[in-house]
Amino acid sequence: MTKRTPTPEQKAQAAERRAAFRDLCAKVAAMTDGQRAAFAEKILVTTVEGRPLSAGNNVLIAFQLGNATLVGGFRQWKTMGRTVKKGEHGLMIWCPTGQRGERTETAPDGATETITTGPEKPGFILGYVFDISQTEAISQ
């Protein structure tokens, strides 16, 4: 398999999208918690798996596609028997990188040890989702 290298035009478009998203994030960050919650209450976007999105991600999606209702990643839509329409652009949201947790393990001699799991620094990465209006049923 050969590695695809983006063209200068594609790199410029990606940089433009990231800059626009940074501006959008700054706009959402400037809102009070109450403003974000009130705004998100009107939208209520959920994932294809039935999980609600955070208030911040609801607001981000609303600013990018005002009529979004049901979102999922490219592979999530494939699992649901749908595919993203050609030419559609994903909606940018913040995705958690993982949760830290603790578990207790017991050794054969009866000693217990608490082990911390998950990433060293839990955080967020940029992810893309598509609204159901950006998808179509997979042809058989």
matplotlib code that plots the C-alpha trace (Angstrom):
import matplotlib.pyplot as plt

x = [0.0, 1.4, 1.3, -0.8, 0.8, -1.6, -1.3, -0.4, -4.0, -5.3, -2.8, -4.0, -7.7, -6.9, -5.1, -8.1, -10.5, -8.3, -8.1, -11.9, -12.4, -10.0, -12.0, -15.2, -13.7, -12.8, -16.3, -17.8, -15.1, -16.2, -19.7, -20.7, -21.6, -25.2, -25.2, -23.7, -26.2, -29.2, -27.9, -27.2, -30.7, -32.3, -30.1, -29.7, -27.6, -27.0, -24.6, -25.8, -25.1, -27.6, -25.2, -25.8, -23.0, -21.6, -23.0, -19.7, -19.8, -23.6, -22.8, -19.8, -22.0, -24.8, -22.5, -21.2, -24.5, -27.6, -30.0, -27.9, -29.7, -27.9, -24.2, -21.6, -18.1, -17.4, -17.1, -20.0, -22.3, -20.9, -21.8, -25.3, -25.7, -25.2, -22.3, -21.2, -22.2, -19.4, -18.2, -19.5, -17.3, -17.2, -18.2, -15.4, -15.8, -13.6, -13.2, -11.8, -8.6, -9.5, -10.4, -8.1, -9.2, -8.0, -8.3, -7.2, -5.4, -4.8, -1.6, -1.6, -0.1, -3.1, -1.4, -3.4, -2.1, -4.0, -3.1, -3.9, -5.0, -5.5, -3.4, -0.9, -2.6, -6.3, -7.3, -9.1, -8.3, -10.0, -12.5, -14.9, -18.6, -21.2, -24.9, -27.5, -28.4, -24.9, -25.3, -27.3, -28.2, -25.6, -26.8, -27.0]
y = [0.0, 3.4, 6.3, 9.2, 12.7, 15.6, 18.3, 21.8, 22.8, 20.0, 21.2, 24.8, 23.6, 21.6, 24.5, 26.7, 24.2, 24.0, 27.8, 28.1, 25.4, 27.2, 30.4, 28.5, 26.9, 30.3, 31.5, 28.6, 29.0, 32.6, 31.5, 31.0, 27.5, 28.7, 30.0, 26.7, 24.7, 26.8, 26.6, 22.9, 22.3, 23.5, 21.1, 17.8, 15.9, 12.3, 9.7, 6.7, 4.6, 6.6, 8.6, 12.3, 14.7, 17.1, 20.7, 22.0, 19.5, 20.2, 23.9, 23.2, 21.0, 23.6, 26.3, 24.0, 22.4, 23.9, 21.1, 18.2, 15.6, 12.2, 12.0, 9.3, 8.6, 7.2, 3.6, 4.0, 4.8, 1.8, -0.4, 1.0, 0.2, 3.7, 5.5, 9.1, 10.8, 11.7, 15.2, 15.7, 17.2, 16.1, 18.1, 18.7, 17.9, 17.1, 13.4, 12.1, 10.2, 7.9, 7.8, 7.1, 4.4, 2.2, -1.5, -3.7, -7.0, -9.7, -11.8, -15.6, -14.8, -12.6, -9.3, -6.6, -3.9, -0.9, -0.3, 3.0, 2.5, 4.8, 7.5, 9.4, 12.7, 12.2, 14.8, 15.4, 15.1, 16.6, 14.1, 14.2, 13.1, 13.2, 13.9, 11.5, 14.0, 13.6, 9.8, 7.4, 3.8, 1.4, -0.1, -3.8]
z = [0.0, -1.0, 1.4, 0.1, 0.4, 0.6, -2.1, -1.1, -1.8, 0.6, 3.3, 2.9, 3.2, 6.3, 7.9, 7.1, 8.7, 11.8, 12.1, 11.8, 14.4, 16.8, 16.3, 17.0, 20.1, 21.4, 20.8, 22.7, 25.5, 25.9, 26.7, 30.3, 31.5, 31.6, 28.1, 26.8, 28.7, 27.5, 23.9, 24.1, 25.6, 22.4, 20.2, 22.0, 19.5, 20.2, 18.8, 16.6, 19.7, 21.7, 23.9, 24.4, 23.5, 26.0, 26.1, 24.6, 21.7, 21.1, 20.7, 18.4, 16.2, 16.2, 14.9, 12.2, 11.1, 12.8, 12.0, 13.2, 15.3, 15.1, 14.6, 14.3, 13.0, 9.6, 10.9, 13.3, 10.3, 8.4, 11.3, 11.2, 7.5, 6.2, 4.4, 4.3, 1.0, -1.3, -0.8, 2.8, 5.4, 8.9, 11.9, 14.3, 18.0, 21.0, 21.8, 25.1, 24.8, 27.6, 31.3, 34.1, 36.5, 39.2, 39.7, 42.5, 41.7, 44.2, 44.1, 44.8, 48.2, 49.1, 48.8, 47.0, 44.7, 43.3, 39.6, 37.8, 34.2, 31.3, 29.8, 31.8, 30.9, 30.0, 27.5, 24.2, 20.6, 17.5, 16.0, 13.1, 13.1, 10.4, 10.8, 9.5, 6.8, 5.5, 5.1, 2.9, 3.2, 1.8, -1.5, -1.7]

ax = plt.figure().add_subplot(projection="3d")
ax.plot(x, y, z, "-o")
ax.set_aspect("equal")
plt.show()
